[in-house]
Amino acid sequence: VELKESGGDSVQSGGSLKLSCSVSGDTDGFYCMGWFRQTPGKERERVAAIEHTGAGSGRTAYVDSVKGRFIISEDNTKNMLYLHMNSLKPEDTAMYYCASFGRAHSGGCSSLAREYKSWGQGTQVTVST
């Protein structure tokens, strides 16, 4: 499976962006897909995740700092994962990564980067004041 992100850009505080992740290869199965972000010197943080069921999207999860501002979605017919980002803040500045084949627990998708097997190369989001 190959993942490729797009949509990163430089925007002003309060602006919006839509990140896209194209997924190629065998996508069958039940697993989690997610968006992570990372800044220099910090660990990769899970921003949002969604259960991929193959028959429609399952539960979603968000880090507290983006709840109410970001929405994760997927289009199974196009093998695409999206992150709609609204009311962007300077602290959202980071490299954003798409991840797949993540572990699904009974309580929802894993928040640990090490539990996702496939990764994209990342797309940079910069939010200025």
One Martini backbone bead per residue (centre of mass of N, CA, C, O) as a GRO file, in nm:
protein
  129
    1VAL     BB    1   0.096   0.036   0.022
    2GLU     BB    2   0.020   0.372  -0.081
    3LEU     BB    3   0.088   0.705   0.038
    4LYS     BB    4  -0.049   1.041  -0.054
    5GLU     BB    5  -0.005   1.368   0.010
    6SER     BB    6  -0.213   1.673   0.013
    7GLY     BB    7  -0.264   2.043   0.074
    8GLY     BB    8  -0.045   2.188   0.174
    9ASP     BB    9   0.011   2.512   0.347
   10SER     BB   10  -0.005   2.865   0.367
   11VAL     BB   11  -0.170   3.029   0.641
   12GLN     BB   12  -0.389   3.202   0.818
   13SER     BB   13  -0.532   3.271   1.084
   14GLY     BB   14  -0.856   3.106   1.045
   15GLY     BB   15  -0.817   2.919   0.834
   16SER     BB   16  -0.828   2.677   0.557
   17LEU     BB   17  -0.794   2.315   0.502
   18LYS     BB   18  -0.735   2.035   0.267
   19LEU     BB   19  -0.650   1.714   0.314
   20SER     BB   20  -0.496   1.454   0.116
   21CYS     BB   21  -0.521   1.084   0.062
   22SER     BB   22  -0.378   0.850  -0.133
   23VAL     BB   23  -0.470   0.503  -0.200
   24SER     BB   24  -0.268   0.224  -0.279
   25GLY     BB   25  -0.389  -0.093  -0.310
   26ASP     BB   26  -0.466  -0.300  -0.055
   27THR     BB   27  -0.782  -0.215   0.133
   28ASP     BB   28  -0.867  -0.447   0.281
   29GLY     BB   29  -1.048  -0.433   0.571
   30PHE     BB   30  -0.997  -0.380   0.927
   31TYR     BB   31  -0.906  -0.042   1.012
   32CYS     BB   32  -0.696   0.230   1.061
   33MET     BB   33  -0.706   0.579   0.997
   34GLY     BB   34  -0.473   0.867   0.978
   35TRP     BB   35  -0.365   1.174   1.136
   36PHE     BB   36  -0.051   1.323   1.162
   37ARG     BB   37   0.187   1.518   1.361
   38GLN     BB   38   0.503   1.715   1.322
   39THR     BB   39   0.766   1.853   1.509
   40PRO     BB   40   1.053   1.954   1.596
   41GLY     BB   41   1.135   1.742   1.871
   42LYS     BB   42   0.871   1.578   1.835
   43GLU     BB   43   0.620   1.380   1.853
   44ARG     BB   44   0.397   1.198   1.703
   45GLU     BB   45   0.061   1.310   1.642
   46ARG     BB   46  -0.263   1.236   1.681
   47VAL     BB   47  -0.538   1.392   1.532
   48ALA     BB   48  -0.685   1.161   1.351
   49ALA     BB   49  -0.944   0.900   1.321
   50ILE     BB   50  -1.055   0.602   1.129
   51GLU     BB   51  -1.268   0.353   1.055
   52HIS     BB   52  -1.207   0.086   0.833
   53THR     BB   53  -1.458  -0.132   0.673
   54GLY     BB   54  -1.555  -0.113   0.350
   55ALA     BB   55  -1.881  -0.024   0.437
   56GLY     BB   56  -1.788   0.220   0.580
   57SER     BB   57  -1.762   0.436   0.828
   58GLY     BB   58  -1.653   0.475   1.137
   59ARG     BB   59  -1.508   0.573   1.391
   60THR     BB   60  -1.397   0.866   1.552
   61ALA     BB   61  -1.094   1.065   1.631
   62TYR     BB   62  -0.963   1.324   1.859
   63VAL     BB   63  -0.782   1.565   1.949
   64ASP     BB   64  -0.861   1.813   2.158
   65SER     BB   65  -0.730   2.061   1.988
   66VAL     BB   66  -0.944   1.984   1.722
   67LYS     BB   67  -1.209   1.995   1.829
   68GLY     BB   68  -1.441   2.148   1.605
   69ARG     BB   69  -1.222   2.188   1.345
   70PHE     BB   70  -1.184   1.891   1.264
   71ILE     BB   71  -1.223   1.655   0.978
   72ILE     BB   72  -1.265   1.319   0.915
   73SER     BB   73  -1.245   1.141   0.595
   74GLU     BB   74  -1.386   0.906   0.351
   75ASP     BB   75  -1.343   0.752   0.013
   76ASN     BB   76  -1.386   0.438  -0.099
   77THR     BB   77  -1.423   0.483  -0.414
   78LYS     BB   78  -1.124   0.654  -0.414
   79ASN     BB   79  -0.913   0.608  -0.196
   80MET     BB   80  -0.971   0.840   0.034
   81LEU     BB   81  -0.828   1.083   0.257
   82TYR     BB   82  -0.936   1.332   0.497
   83LEU     BB   83  -0.865   1.684   0.614
   84HIS     BB   84  -1.058   1.915   0.776
   85MET     BB   85  -0.947   2.255   0.829
   86ASN     BB   86  -1.035   2.482   1.084
   87SER     BB   87  -0.942   2.740   1.255
   88LEU     BB   88  -0.653   2.805   1.235
   89LYS     BB   89  -0.342   2.770   1.408
   90PRO     BB   90  -0.016   2.806   1.479
   91GLU     BB   91  -0.013   2.521   1.640
   92ASP     BB   92  -0.073   2.358   1.357
   93THR     BB   93   0.206   2.361   1.283
   94ALA     BB   94   0.312   2.104   1.045
   95MET     BB   95   0.365   1.782   0.972
   96TYR     BB   96   0.155   1.582   0.769
   97TYR     BB   97   0.028   1.245   0.818
   98CYS     BB   98  -0.051   0.953   0.664
   99ALA     BB   99  -0.231   0.658   0.789
  100SER     BB  100  -0.224   0.293   0.803
  101PHE     BB  101  -0.295   0.008   0.949
  102GLY     BB  102  -0.440   0.038   1.217
  103ARG     BB  103  -0.519  -0.011   1.535
  104ALA     BB  104  -0.812  -0.167   1.671
  105HIS     BB  105  -0.998  -0.105   1.939
  106SER     BB  106  -1.267  -0.120   2.139
  107GLY     BB  107  -1.240   0.212   2.177
  108GLY     BB  108  -1.067   0.236   1.912
  109CYS     BB  109  -0.826   0.409   1.782
  110SER     BB  110  -0.512   0.441   1.773
  111SER     BB  111  -0.255   0.683   1.901
  112LEU     BB  112  -0.013   0.515   1.792
  113ALA     BB  113   0.231   0.518   1.558
  114ARG     BB  114   0.338   0.214   1.592
  115GLU     BB  115   0.025   0.109   1.503
  116TYR     BB  116   0.119   0.196   1.213
  117LYS     BB  117   0.228   0.069   0.893
  118SER     BB  118   0.146   0.314   0.701
  119TRP     BB  119   0.312   0.585   0.510
  120GLY     BB  120   0.364   0.893   0.431
  121GLN     BB  121   0.562   1.189   0.356
  122GLY     BB  122   0.405   1.448   0.369
  123THR     BB  123   0.257   1.774   0.471
  124GLN     BB  124   0.277   2.116   0.489
  125VAL     BB  125   0.175   2.324   0.769
  126THR     BB  126   0.122   2.684   0.779
  127VAL     BB  127   0.058   2.916   1.051
  128SER     BB  128  -0.016   3.254   1.063
  129THR     BB  129  -0.072   3.571   1.228
   0.00000   0.00000   0.00000
